[in-house]
Amino acid sequence: MARYKLVTFDVYAALFDLEGSLVPEVRAVLPPEVDPVAFFRLWRSKQLEFALISNSLGRGHLKFKYLTERALEYALKRHNLELPADTRAALVAAWNRLRPWPEAGEVLAGVKARGCLTALLSNGDEAMLRELAAALPVPVDHIFAADQAGFYKPHPAIYELPLKTLGLDRSEVLHVAGSASDVMGARSFGLPCAWSNRGRDYVLEPDLGPDFEFPDLTGVLSLL
Amino acid sequence: MARYKLVTFDVYAALFDLEGSLVPEVRAVLPPEVDPVAFFRLWRSKQLEFALISNSLGRGHLKFKYLTERALEYALKRHNLELPADTRAALVAAWNRLRPWPEAGEVLAGVKARGCLTALLSNGDEAMLRELAAALPVPVDHIFAADQAGFYKPHPAIYELPLKTLGLDRSEVLHVAGSASDVMGARSFGLPCAWSNRGRDYVLEPDLGPDFEFPDLTGVLSLL
């Protein structure tokens, strides 16, 4: 009997290679003197900051695609650059065609083989996540998206989605986090949490550290 | 008759020179091979990120001093450094001895001379802000702190403090913001907002831009 009934995966860090997928897209459209890694990191950090700000403002949910568009425009302004509207749209659409980490398919298949359901649990919009899921080597059983919850991670509403949808207890769900704030959110909500910590990062709140920590996704299979 | 009855000032960017005050403190205690500006910016960005995360977690208010301590420990870990507890405590205490921007005294005096009340409105704890206020060249009339509101900017609860305390309408309060997220928070709540935008930054949400924007604090006097 499986210890967990469901394993939820963070998308933009844990399951997919964000920089490996998007830095080449950025490089292809920016002037050669702009560092595409630094540009992408600014874009990404402002997208995440805007998600947290929108949680705090309490004015209703803004779609992740919208935050992604605004954060791209911010990064362009900071670099004193302009791009045509269709080029900006293509960069935002590239978030729907990310490359999974090399071990992602094996890990998803292994989780299924051990009798657990699989799910994405992400700040992305449901429509963005459906496109990504269609391209995964192994299909997932469920998609839990921020626009279903009305809040972004690490707000508890998003970690509650699988419990409400599937009628599970917290102890029956293992969340595989991809970032320190995701770890803190899952642990604050009370989910068992494994951190695929590729960047050797640290949580800000020691009391909300992960239950398990691995350098990539493969360690997850040892928990099931 | 004054157009505004109260002018509230953001503290850690608008009224005080954070980097000019704290980078020398960091430089004095870190090994010479560590860039003190980069170290301080990581410390500051993680402090702010933690404030936003704590708003989203909804587990009750964490003091700003606590976030400052945890963010410092994070920055040390990322640099693979250790500092004695008393040195870390001295760095955190330095947040209570910041240098105001050169024009701060003149602007506070000018606001008073035009018949307006003045206040600090900040993510800092009340105790931290009281120490800073005692060292200002011109005393302020009120202190509005995040630990009074139970939330950090840009949550509406903190911008509501002066209205509840003084019985004012939104239109009677001018907020002087020091950062893009502070602008968005004040405007989302409905306060008239002037941005002392020393870093030539941009707001992420064009609909929540400032009513007035200046390269430093002196422009505020032209509004009164």
Chai-1 contact restraints between the chains, C-beta under 6 A:
chainA,res_idxA,chainB,res_idxB,connection_type,confidence,min_distance_angstrom,max_distance_angstrom,comment,restraint_id
A,F50,B,L204,contact,1.0,0.0,6.0,A-B,restraint_1
A,L52,B,L52,contact,1.0,0.0,6.0,A-B,restraint_2
A,I53,B,P154,contact,1.0,0.0,6.0,A-B,restraint_3
A,I53,B,S181,contact,1.0,0.0,6.0,A-B,restraint_4
A,N55,B,S56,contact,1.0,0.0,6.0,A-B,restraint_5
A,S56,B,N55,contact,1.0,0.0,6.0,A-B,restraint_6
A,S56,B,P154,contact,1.0,0.0,6.0,A-B,restraint_7
A,S56,B,H155,contact,1.0,0.0,6.0,A-B,restraint_8
A,L57,B,P154,contact,1.0,0.0,6.0,A-B,restraint_9
A,L57,B,S188,contact,1.0,0.0,6.0,A-B,restraint_10
A,R70,B,L204,contact,1.0,0.0,6.0,A-B,restraint_11
A,Y74,B,Y202,contact,1.0,0.0,6.0,A-B,restraint_12
A,Y74,B,L204,contact,1.0,0.0,6.0,A-B,restraint_13
A,K77,B,Y202,contact,1.0,0.0,6.0,A-B,restraint_14
A,P154,B,I53,contact,1.0,0.0,6.0,A-B,restraint_15
A,P154,B,S56,contact,1.0,0.0,6.0,A-B,restraint_16
A,P154,B,L57,contact,1.0,0.0,6.0,A-B,restraint_17
A,H155,B,S56,contact,1.0,0.0,6.0,A-B,restraint_18
A,S181,B,I53,contact,1.0,0.0,6.0,A-B,restraint_19
A,S188,B,L57,contact,1.0,0.0,6.0,A-B,restraint_20
A,Y202,B,Y74,contact,1.0,0.0,6.0,A-B,restraint_21
A,Y202,B,K77,contact,1.0,0.0,6.0,A-B,restraint_22
A,L204,B,F50,contact,1.0,0.0,6.0,A-B,restraint_23
A,L204,B,R70,contact,1.0,0.0,6.0,A-B,restraint_24
A,L204,B,Y74,contact,1.0,0.0,6.0,A-B,restraint_25
